[in-house]
Amino acid sequence: IFLGFLAIHWWQTRDLASGVATGLDARLVTGEPVSLGDFRGRPLLVHFWGEWCPICRAENDSIASLSRALELDPDHKLALVSRGSAFLKLNNFDRAVKDFDRVIEIDPGYARAYHLRGIAREHVEDYENALADISKAIEIDPEYGAAFYSRATLLTKLKREDEAVEDIQMVQFLTNKNIETF
């Protein structure tokens, strides 16, 4: 089963670039200059955004709309989760975590908020808190297959393969259960 998980992971990431990147100088959204060389030896994900890009404009518009909705109702759980998810997709992990923190304050039993906050924390290599969040999501909803999958991926990164295999087995069990129910 673990080999199957590794094979799926390899297939999903087979086209990703790896190795040393070529030089790139740019400006942060704050206007501050930055160079890829500043991050040498550390993992880095570069997100390109342009005003000319329709998908980028849609992402920006959705965040602005959700922010306006939250001005009217700052405790609107769905708007907070949606905006946090948009920040997550834009690799703005700190802003995403803040939105998920607020959702958890409003509804401490909302498993999805813990799961998404765990994913955001994993991206900034806060693995201990990411694992705690994703595990909390599973504790709240023991049939949350996506959380089991996320935890298995994280456990694999942490070289805890035996635990990862257990979570993948749970994903398979839940998938089969849902197919039978459907």
SESEKOL-437809 format. One record per residue: residue in one letter; residue number from 1; x, y, z of N, C-alpha, C in turn. Coordinates in pm, 1 decimal. Example, Ala and Ser with C-alpha at 12.3 -4.5 7.8 and 13.67 -1.06 7.14 Angstrom:
R aa   i      npx      npy      npz     capx     capy     capz      cpx      cpy      cpz
R  a   1   1319.0   -569.0    780.0   1230.0   -450.0    780.0   1320.0   -330.0    780.0
R  s   2   1285.0   -225.0    708.0   1367.0   -106.0    714.0   1290.0      3.0    787.0
END
This chain:
R aa   i      npx      npy      npz     capx     capy     capz      cpx      cpy      cpz
R  i   1     83.8   -118.6      0.0      0.0      0.0      0.0     88.0    124.4      0.0
R  f   2    193.3    121.3     81.7    281.8    237.2     88.3    347.3    261.0    -47.2
R  l   3    385.8    151.6   -115.2    444.8    167.1   -248.0    344.5    228.3   -345.1
R  g   4    217.1    190.9   -329.2    112.0    249.3   -412.7    101.7    399.5   -387.4
R  f   5    108.8    438.4   -260.2    105.0    580.3   -224.1    222.5    653.8   -287.2
R  l   6    342.0    595.4   -278.7    459.1    658.6   -337.9    446.3    669.0   -489.3
R  a   7    390.1    566.2   -551.9    371.9    568.9   -696.6    274.9    680.2   -737.4
R  i   8    166.4    694.6   -663.1     69.9    801.4   -692.0    136.5    937.6   -673.6
R  h   9    211.6    952.3   -564.6    280.5   1079.2   -538.5    378.9   1109.4   -651.7
R  w  10    455.8   1010.3   -695.0    550.0   1030.5   -804.3    475.1   1074.4   -929.9
R  w  11    363.9   1007.9   -961.7    288.0   1039.8  -1082.6    235.4   1184.0  -1076.8
R  q  12    187.3   1226.3   -961.2    132.6   1360.8   -948.3    240.9   1468.5   -957.5
R  t  13    363.5   1436.2   -922.2    470.0   1537.2   -919.9    573.9   1516.4  -1029.3
R  r  14    547.1   1429.1  -1123.7    647.4   1393.4  -1224.7    690.4   1510.9  -1312.6
R  d  15    603.3   1608.2  -1335.8    635.8   1719.5  -1423.9    687.7   1843.0  -1350.7
R  l  16    699.4   1835.0  -1217.9    747.0   1950.4  -1142.7    896.0   1971.7  -1166.6
R  a  17    931.6   2095.9  -1182.4   1072.8   2129.0  -1198.2   1144.8   2105.6  -1066.5
R  s  18   1269.8   2070.5  -1074.6   1348.7   2053.0   -953.1   1492.3   2093.8   -982.7
R  g  19   1570.0   2099.5   -879.5   1709.4   2137.0   -896.0   1729.0   2285.5   -874.4
R  v  20   1846.8   2332.7   -909.6   1881.7   2472.5   -889.8   1812.8   2556.5   -996.3
R  a  21   1742.6   2660.7   -952.0   1671.6   2749.1  -1045.1   1768.0   2850.7  -1105.4
R  t  22   1732.6   2898.0  -1222.6   1811.3   3004.6  -1284.2   1784.9   3134.0  -1209.3
R  g  23   1863.3   3234.6  -1235.6   1849.0   3362.4  -1165.9   1715.8   3429.6  -1195.2
R  l  24   1663.5   3497.1  -1096.3   1538.7   3571.1  -1111.8   1540.7   3686.1  -1012.6
R  d  25   1530.0   3805.9  -1064.8   1519.1   3923.7   -979.6   1379.8   3980.4   -999.3
R  a  26   1315.7   4019.5   -890.2   1178.7   4068.8   -897.6   1154.4   4166.2   -783.5
R  r  27   1031.6   4213.0   -776.1    989.2   4298.0   -665.1    874.0   4230.6   -594.1
R  l  28    876.3   4234.1   -460.2    766.1   4183.4   -380.6    647.9   4277.9   -395.2
R  v  29    531.3   4235.4   -350.4    414.7   4322.3   -358.2    436.1   4451.5   -278.1
R  t  30    528.6   4450.9   -185.5    560.7   4571.3   -107.7    653.2   4664.8   -184.3
R  g  31    704.0   4619.7   -299.6    796.0   4699.9   -378.8    941.5   4670.9   -349.4
R  e  32    967.7   4590.0   -247.9   1103.8   4556.5   -207.2   1167.0   4462.0   -310.2
R  p  33   1291.9   4489.1   -352.9   1357.0   4398.6   -448.8   1393.0   4265.9   -382.2
R  v  34   1387.0   4159.5   -460.6   1418.9   4025.7   -410.6   1485.1   3946.6   -522.8
R  s  35   1570.4   3855.3   -485.5   1639.4   3770.6   -581.7   1626.6   3624.9   -537.8
R  l  36   1618.2   3534.7   -633.9   1613.3   3392.6   -598.9   1735.1   3351.9   -516.9
R  g  37   1848.6   3413.6   -544.6   1970.5   3382.2   -471.6   1957.5   3404.3   -321.0
R  d  38   1864.4   3493.3   -281.0   1842.7   3518.8   -137.7   1790.7   3395.5    -64.9
R  f  39   1735.3   3301.3   -140.6   1672.7   3183.8    -80.8   1752.6   3055.7   -106.9
R  r  40   1875.3   3070.6   -153.2   1957.1   2953.3   -186.5   1963.9   2855.8    -69.3
R  g  41   1939.4   2728.7   -100.9   1946.5   2624.3     -0.2   1817.4   2603.1     76.7
R  r  42   1714.7   2683.6     49.8   1586.0   2669.7    118.4   1478.2   2644.1     14.5
R  p  43   1375.9   2566.0     49.2   1266.3   2545.0    -46.1   1193.8   2676.8    -72.0
R  l  44   1150.3   2696.5   -194.4   1082.9   2820.7   -230.6    981.0   2791.6   -339.7
R  l  45    864.0   2845.9   -323.3    760.6   2837.1   -425.5    737.2   2978.6   -476.7
R  v  46    751.1   2998.0   -606.7    731.4   3128.7   -667.0    593.9   3129.2   -733.2
R  h  47    512.9   3226.5   -696.4    378.5   3240.8   -753.9    379.2   3363.5   -843.9
R  f  48    358.9   3342.2   -974.8    356.3   3453.6  -1068.7    213.5   3505.5  -1079.7
R  w  49    200.0   3636.3  -1079.6     69.3   3699.9  -1086.4     82.3   3818.9  -1179.6
R  g  50    -18.7   3837.8  -1263.2    -15.7   3952.1  -1353.3   -154.6   4007.8  -1375.7
R  e  51   -161.8   4138.9  -1392.9   -290.5   4202.5  -1419.0   -352.1   4153.5  -1548.8
R  w  52   -269.8   4109.9  -1642.8   -316.0   4063.2  -1772.7   -376.7   3923.0  -1765.1
R  c  53   -355.1   3853.6  -1653.8   -397.5   3713.5  -1638.8   -541.0   3707.4  -1585.3
R  p  54   -636.2   3649.7  -1662.1   -774.9   3645.9  -1615.2   -793.2   3565.0  -1485.9
R  i  55   -719.4   3458.3  -1469.9   -731.4   3377.4  -1348.2   -680.0   3456.7  -1228.7
R  c  56   -568.5   3527.9  -1247.4   -513.9   3609.5  -1138.3   -612.6   3718.0  -1097.7
R  r  57   -673.1   3783.3  -1196.2   -770.7   3888.9  -1165.5   -890.4   3830.8  -1091.7
R  a  58   -934.0   3710.9  -1131.9  -1048.4   3647.5  -1063.6  -1013.6   3616.4   -918.6
R  e  59   -891.6   3566.2   -894.1   -849.9   3539.0   -756.5   -851.1   3668.0   -674.5
R  n  60   -797.4   3774.0   -731.1   -791.4   3901.4   -660.4   -931.9   3955.6   -634.5
R  d  61  -1018.7   3946.1   -736.2  -1156.2   3993.9   -720.3  -1230.0   3915.2   -612.9
R  s  62  -1206.5   3783.6   -606.8  -1277.7   3704.1   -506.6  -1233.8   3742.4   -365.1
R  i  63  -1107.2   3768.5   -345.6  -1059.3   3809.8   -213.3  -1119.3   3945.2   -176.6
R  a  64  -1123.8   4037.6   -272.8  -1182.1   4169.7   -245.7  -1330.2   4157.2   -211.2
R  s  65  -1403.7   4073.7   -284.5  -1547.0   4054.9   -257.0  -1568.9   3993.4   -119.6
R  l  66  -1489.3   3893.4    -85.6  -1503.0   3829.8     44.8  -1467.2   3927.2    157.1
R  s  67  -1367.8   4011.1    133.2  -1330.4   4110.1    234.9  -1443.1   4210.6    256.1
R  r  68  -1510.5   4251.0    147.0  -1624.8   4342.4    161.2  -1737.1   4274.4    239.7
R  a  69  -1762.0   4146.5    210.8  -1866.0   4072.7    283.7  -1831.6   4063.8    431.8
R  l  70  -1703.8   4046.2    462.1  -1661.7   4035.5    601.4  -1667.1   4169.6    674.5
R  e  71  -1663.8   4280.1    599.7  -1684.3   4410.6    663.9  -1826.6   4419.8    718.2
R  l  72  -1920.9   4359.3    645.3  -2060.9   4360.7    688.7  -2086.1   4263.2    802.7
R  d  73  -2019.6   4147.6    796.2  -2037.6   4044.7    899.2  -1902.5   3979.0    926.1
R  p  74  -1823.6   4033.5   1019.7  -1688.2   3983.3   1044.3  -1682.4   3838.1   1091.7
R  d  75  -1795.4   3783.1   1136.9  -1797.3   3645.9   1187.3  -1861.8   3548.8   1089.3
R  h  76  -1867.0   3584.5    962.4  -1928.0   3495.9    861.8  -1830.4   3382.9    830.4
R  k  77  -1858.4   3268.2    886.2  -1766.8   3154.0    880.2  -1733.7   3113.7    736.1
R  l  78  -1834.6   3102.7    651.2  -1811.0   3058.6    513.5  -1724.9   3158.7    436.5
R  a  79  -1749.5   3288.7    457.6  -1668.2   3389.8    389.7  -1523.3   3384.2    437.4
R  l  80  -1502.4   3363.1    567.5  -1366.6   3351.6    621.2  -1294.2   3229.8    564.9
R  v  81  -1363.4   3116.4    559.2  -1301.1   2995.0    505.0  -1269.9   3013.4    357.0
R  s  82  -1362.5   3075.3    284.5  -1340.1   3096.5    141.2  -1223.1   3191.1    117.2
R  r  83  -1217.5   3300.6    193.7  -1106.1   3394.6    176.6   -974.7   3329.7    219.4
R  g  84   -977.0   3255.3    330.5   -856.4   3184.5    373.3   -808.8   3085.6    267.7
R  s  85   -903.5   3017.1    204.0   -868.2   2922.5     96.9   -807.2   2995.7    -21.7
R  a  86   -860.9   3113.9    -54.8   -803.5   3192.8   -164.2   -661.5   3237.3   -128.8
R  f  87   -641.5   3283.3     -5.7   -506.1   3320.1     36.6   -413.1   3198.9     29.5
R  l  88   -463.3   3082.7     66.3   -383.9   2959.7     59.9   -339.1   2933.1    -83.5
R  k  89   -431.7   2947.7   -178.6   -398.5   2925.7   -320.6   -298.4   3028.4   -371.5
R  l  90   -300.5   3147.9   -313.6   -207.6   3254.0   -353.7    -76.3   3248.4   -276.3
R  n  91    -59.7   3144.8   -194.3     60.4   3125.1   -112.8     79.9   3236.8    -10.2
R  n  92    -27.9   3299.1     30.3    -23.7   3398.7    137.3    -64.7   3326.0    265.6
R  f  93     27.4   3245.7    315.4     -3.5   3151.7    422.7    -33.8   3220.4    555.7
R  d  94     33.4   3330.4    584.9      6.6   3402.0    710.6   -136.3   3454.6    713.3
R  r  95   -180.8   3513.6    602.8   -318.2   3566.1    596.8   -418.4   3451.5    603.2
R  a  96   -385.6   3339.4    537.9   -474.7   3222.9    542.0   -490.2   3173.3    685.3
R  v  97   -378.6   3159.8    755.7   -383.3   3111.6    894.5   -468.4   3204.6    980.1
R  k  98   -455.6   3335.4    960.4   -535.2   3430.5   1039.3   -684.6   3409.6   1016.5
R  d  99   -723.6   3388.2    890.0   -865.8   3364.1    863.1   -912.0   3232.7    926.2
R  f 100   -829.9   3128.2    915.9   -869.3   2999.9    975.4   -869.4   3008.1   1128.6
R  d 101   -777.8   3086.0   1186.4   -779.8   3108.3   1331.5   -914.5   3167.6   1373.5
R  r 102   -960.6   3265.9   1298.0  -1087.4   3332.6   1331.5  -1204.0   3235.4   1320.0
R  v 103  -1203.9   3150.8   1216.6  -1311.2   3051.9   1200.8  -1313.2   2959.0   1321.3
R  i 104  -1196.5   2915.9   1365.9  -1187.5   2824.2   1479.6  -1234.3   2892.8   1608.1
R  e 105  -1207.7   3022.6   1621.5  -1260.5   3097.4   1736.6  -1414.1   3097.2   1733.6
R  i 106  -1469.7   3116.4   1615.0  -1615.4   3121.5   1599.1  -1678.1   2984.4   1619.1
R  d 107  -1615.1   2881.2   1560.3  -1669.4   2744.9   1564.2  -1556.1   2645.2   1586.3
R  p 108  -1522.2   2616.4   1712.6  -1411.0   2525.1   1741.8  -1433.5   2381.9   1693.8
R  g 109  -1552.8   2350.0   1648.9  -1580.6   2215.4   1600.4  -1581.2   2204.1   1449.4
R  y 110  -1527.0   2304.7   1380.0  -1529.2   2306.0   1233.4  -1401.7   2240.9   1180.4
R  a 111  -1410.5   2113.2   1147.0  -1294.1   2033.1   1107.3  -1220.7   2091.4    987.2
R  r 112  -1294.5   2141.7    889.1  -1231.3   2192.4    767.0  -1134.8   2307.0    797.3
R  a 113  -1169.4   2393.3    893.0  -1080.9   2505.5    927.5   -948.2   2454.2    983.4
R  y 114   -953.6   2352.3   1068.9   -829.8   2293.6   1121.3   -748.1   2230.7   1009.5
R  h 115   -815.4   2159.0    920.2   -746.4   2093.7    809.1   -674.9   2196.9    721.9
R  l 116   -746.1   2301.0    681.1   -686.9   2401.8    593.8   -576.4   2480.0    664.1
R  r 117   -594.3   2508.2    793.1   -488.4   2577.0    867.2   -364.3   2488.0    873.6
R  g 118   -386.4   2357.0    890.2   -273.9   2264.0    890.7   -198.7   2264.6    758.3
R  i 119   -272.0   2271.0    648.5   -207.5   2276.3    516.6   -125.0   2404.2    503.8
R  a 120   -182.6   2517.8    547.0   -108.4   2644.8    540.8     18.7   2636.0    625.4
R  r 121      7.5   2579.8    743.2    124.8   2568.6    831.0    229.1   2473.6    773.0
R  e 122    184.8   2370.6    705.7    280.2   2278.8    642.1    362.2   2353.2    537.3
R  h 123    299.4   2442.3    462.9    369.4   2517.1    358.1    479.1   2606.7    413.6
R  v 124    465.4   2651.0    537.3    571.0   2734.4    597.6    661.5   2650.0    688.1
R  e 125    651.4   2520.3    672.3    734.6   2422.3    742.5    716.3   2424.6    893.7
R  d 126    596.5   2461.6    937.8    559.4   2452.7   1079.6    492.0   2316.3   1098.1
R  y 127    572.9   2211.4   1082.7    520.4   2075.8   1074.2    449.6   2029.5   1201.5
R  e 128    502.1   2065.5   1316.5    441.6   2020.5   1442.7    298.6   2073.4   1455.9
R  n 129    280.5   2202.7   1432.7    146.1   2260.2   1441.4     56.6   2214.1   1326.6
R  a 130    114.6   2193.5   1210.1     37.1   2141.6   1097.1    -18.4   2003.9   1131.3
R  l 131     66.7   1919.0   1186.7     23.8   1784.6   1224.0    -83.6   1789.9   1332.6
R  a 132    -67.2   1879.3   1428.7   -168.4   1893.4   1534.6   -302.2   1939.1   1477.0
R  d 133   -299.1   2035.5   1384.4   -423.1   2084.7   1323.6   -493.7   1976.0   1242.4
R  i 134   -418.6   1906.8   1159.3   -480.4   1804.6   1074.4   -533.3   1690.1   1160.9
R  s 135   -459.6   1655.4   1264.5   -506.8   1551.3   1356.9   -633.4   1595.9   1428.9
R  k 136   -642.5   1724.4   1463.1   -763.1   1777.2   1527.5   -882.5   1768.3   1432.1
R  a 137   -859.9   1796.2   1305.3   -967.5   1783.8   1205.6  -1019.8   1640.2   1201.5
R  i 138   -928.4   1543.5   1208.5   -967.3   1402.3   1207.2  -1039.3   1365.2   1336.8
R  e 139   -993.6   1420.1   1448.4  -1060.4   1395.2   1576.5  -1205.5   1445.0   1572.6
R  i 140  -1226.0   1562.2   1514.0  -1360.4   1619.7   1503.9  -1446.6   1539.2   1407.5
R  d 141  -1387.2   1500.9   1293.7  -1461.6   1426.4   1190.9  -1380.5   1304.1   1150.2
R  p 142  -1403.0   1189.8   1216.5  -1323.7   1069.0   1189.4  -1343.7   1010.1   1050.0
R  e 143  -1432.9   1068.1    970.2  -1452.1   1019.7    832.7  -1407.6   1124.0    730.2
R  y 144  -1319.3   1213.5    768.9  -1269.8   1321.2    683.2  -1150.4   1268.0    603.9
R  g 145  -1179.6   1204.3    491.1  -1077.3   1139.1    410.0   -966.6   1231.5    363.8
R  a 146  -1001.2   1354.0    323.4   -899.0   1448.2    276.5   -799.1   1481.1    387.1
R  a 147   -845.6   1488.3    510.2   -755.2   1515.7    621.9   -661.8   1397.2    646.1
R  f 148   -714.9   1275.5    635.1   -628.3   1157.6    647.3   -520.3   1159.2    538.9
R  y 149   -559.3   1196.2    416.6   -463.2   1200.6    306.3   -357.0   1307.7    333.4
R  s 150   -399.0   1425.8    377.7   -303.8   1533.5    408.0   -207.7   1491.3    519.0
R  r 151   -262.4   1423.6    621.0   -176.3   1381.2    731.1    -77.5   1275.2    683.6
R  a 152   -121.8   1184.9    596.5    -30.8   1083.5    543.3     83.2   1147.6    465.4
R  t 153     51.8   1248.2    386.6    154.5   1319.3    310.2    254.0   1386.5    404.0
R  l 154    203.1   1450.9    506.8    289.7   1517.4    604.4    374.6   1416.3    681.6
R  l 155    312.7   1307.6    723.9    388.1   1204.6    796.9    498.9   1145.4    709.8
R  t 156    473.9   1132.8    580.6    577.2   1083.5    489.4    694.1   1181.7    484.8
R  k 157    664.2   1310.7    478.5    770.5   1412.9    481.3    853.1   1401.4    609.0
R  l 158    785.5   1366.5    719.0    851.8   1356.7    849.1    917.1   1220.3    871.5
R  k 159    917.7   1138.6    766.4    980.3   1004.4    772.2    910.0    912.8    871.4
R  r 160    781.1    930.7    888.0    701.4    845.9    977.5    609.7    760.2    890.8
R  e 161    673.6    676.1    808.7    603.1    599.6    706.6    498.8    503.1    761.9
R  d 162    527.3    439.4    877.1    430.1    343.7    932.0    297.4    411.7    963.1
R  e 163    304.5    530.7   1021.1    181.8    605.4   1050.5    115.1    652.5    921.7
R  a 164    196.5    690.1    822.7    142.0    734.2    693.8     64.2    621.6    626.8
R  v 165    118.0    499.8    636.1     50.3    384.0    576.1    -86.5    363.8    641.5
R  e 166    -93.4    379.5    772.8   -221.9    365.1    842.8   -323.4    467.3    791.8
R  d 167   -278.4    590.3    770.0   -370.1    692.8    720.6   -413.8    664.2    576.9
R  i 168   -322.7    616.0    494.2   -360.3    581.5    356.1   -460.1    466.2    355.7
R  q 169   -440.5    370.3    445.1   -537.9    260.8    456.4   -674.8    315.4    496.5
R  m 170   -675.7    415.4    582.6   -802.1    476.4    623.0   -866.4    549.2    505.1
R  v 171   -785.9    617.0    424.2   -838.4    684.4    304.3   -903.5    581.2    212.8
R  q 172   -835.6    467.6    193.5   -891.9    362.1    109.0  -1022.3    308.3    167.8
R  f 173  -1023.9    285.7    298.0  -1143.9    236.7    364.3  -1259.8    335.0    346.2
R  l 174  -1233.4    462.7    371.2  -1338.5    563.8    358.5  -1385.6    577.3    214.2
R  t 175  -1293.2    567.3    120.5  -1330.5    574.8    -21.4  -1421.7    458.6    -57.8
R  n 176  -1383.4    338.2    -17.0  -1466.8    220.8    -45.4  -1602.6    232.5     23.0
R  k 177  -1603.3    280.1    145.5  -1727.8    297.1    220.1  -1820.2    395.2    147.8
R  n 178  -1762.6    506.3    101.9  -1842.4    605.7     31.4  -1892.8    554.9   -102.7
R  i 179  -1812.0    475.2   -171.7  -1856.9    418.3   -298.0  -1971.7    322.4   -275.3
R  e 180  -1961.7    239.1   -170.8  -2069.9    144.5   -139.1  -2197.1    217.9    -99.9
R  t 181  -2182.9    328.7    -27.1  -2298.2    406.4     15.8  -2362.8    476.1   -102.2
R  f 182  -2280.9    522.7   -195.6  -2329.4    595.6   -310.8  -2411.2    504.2   -397.4
END
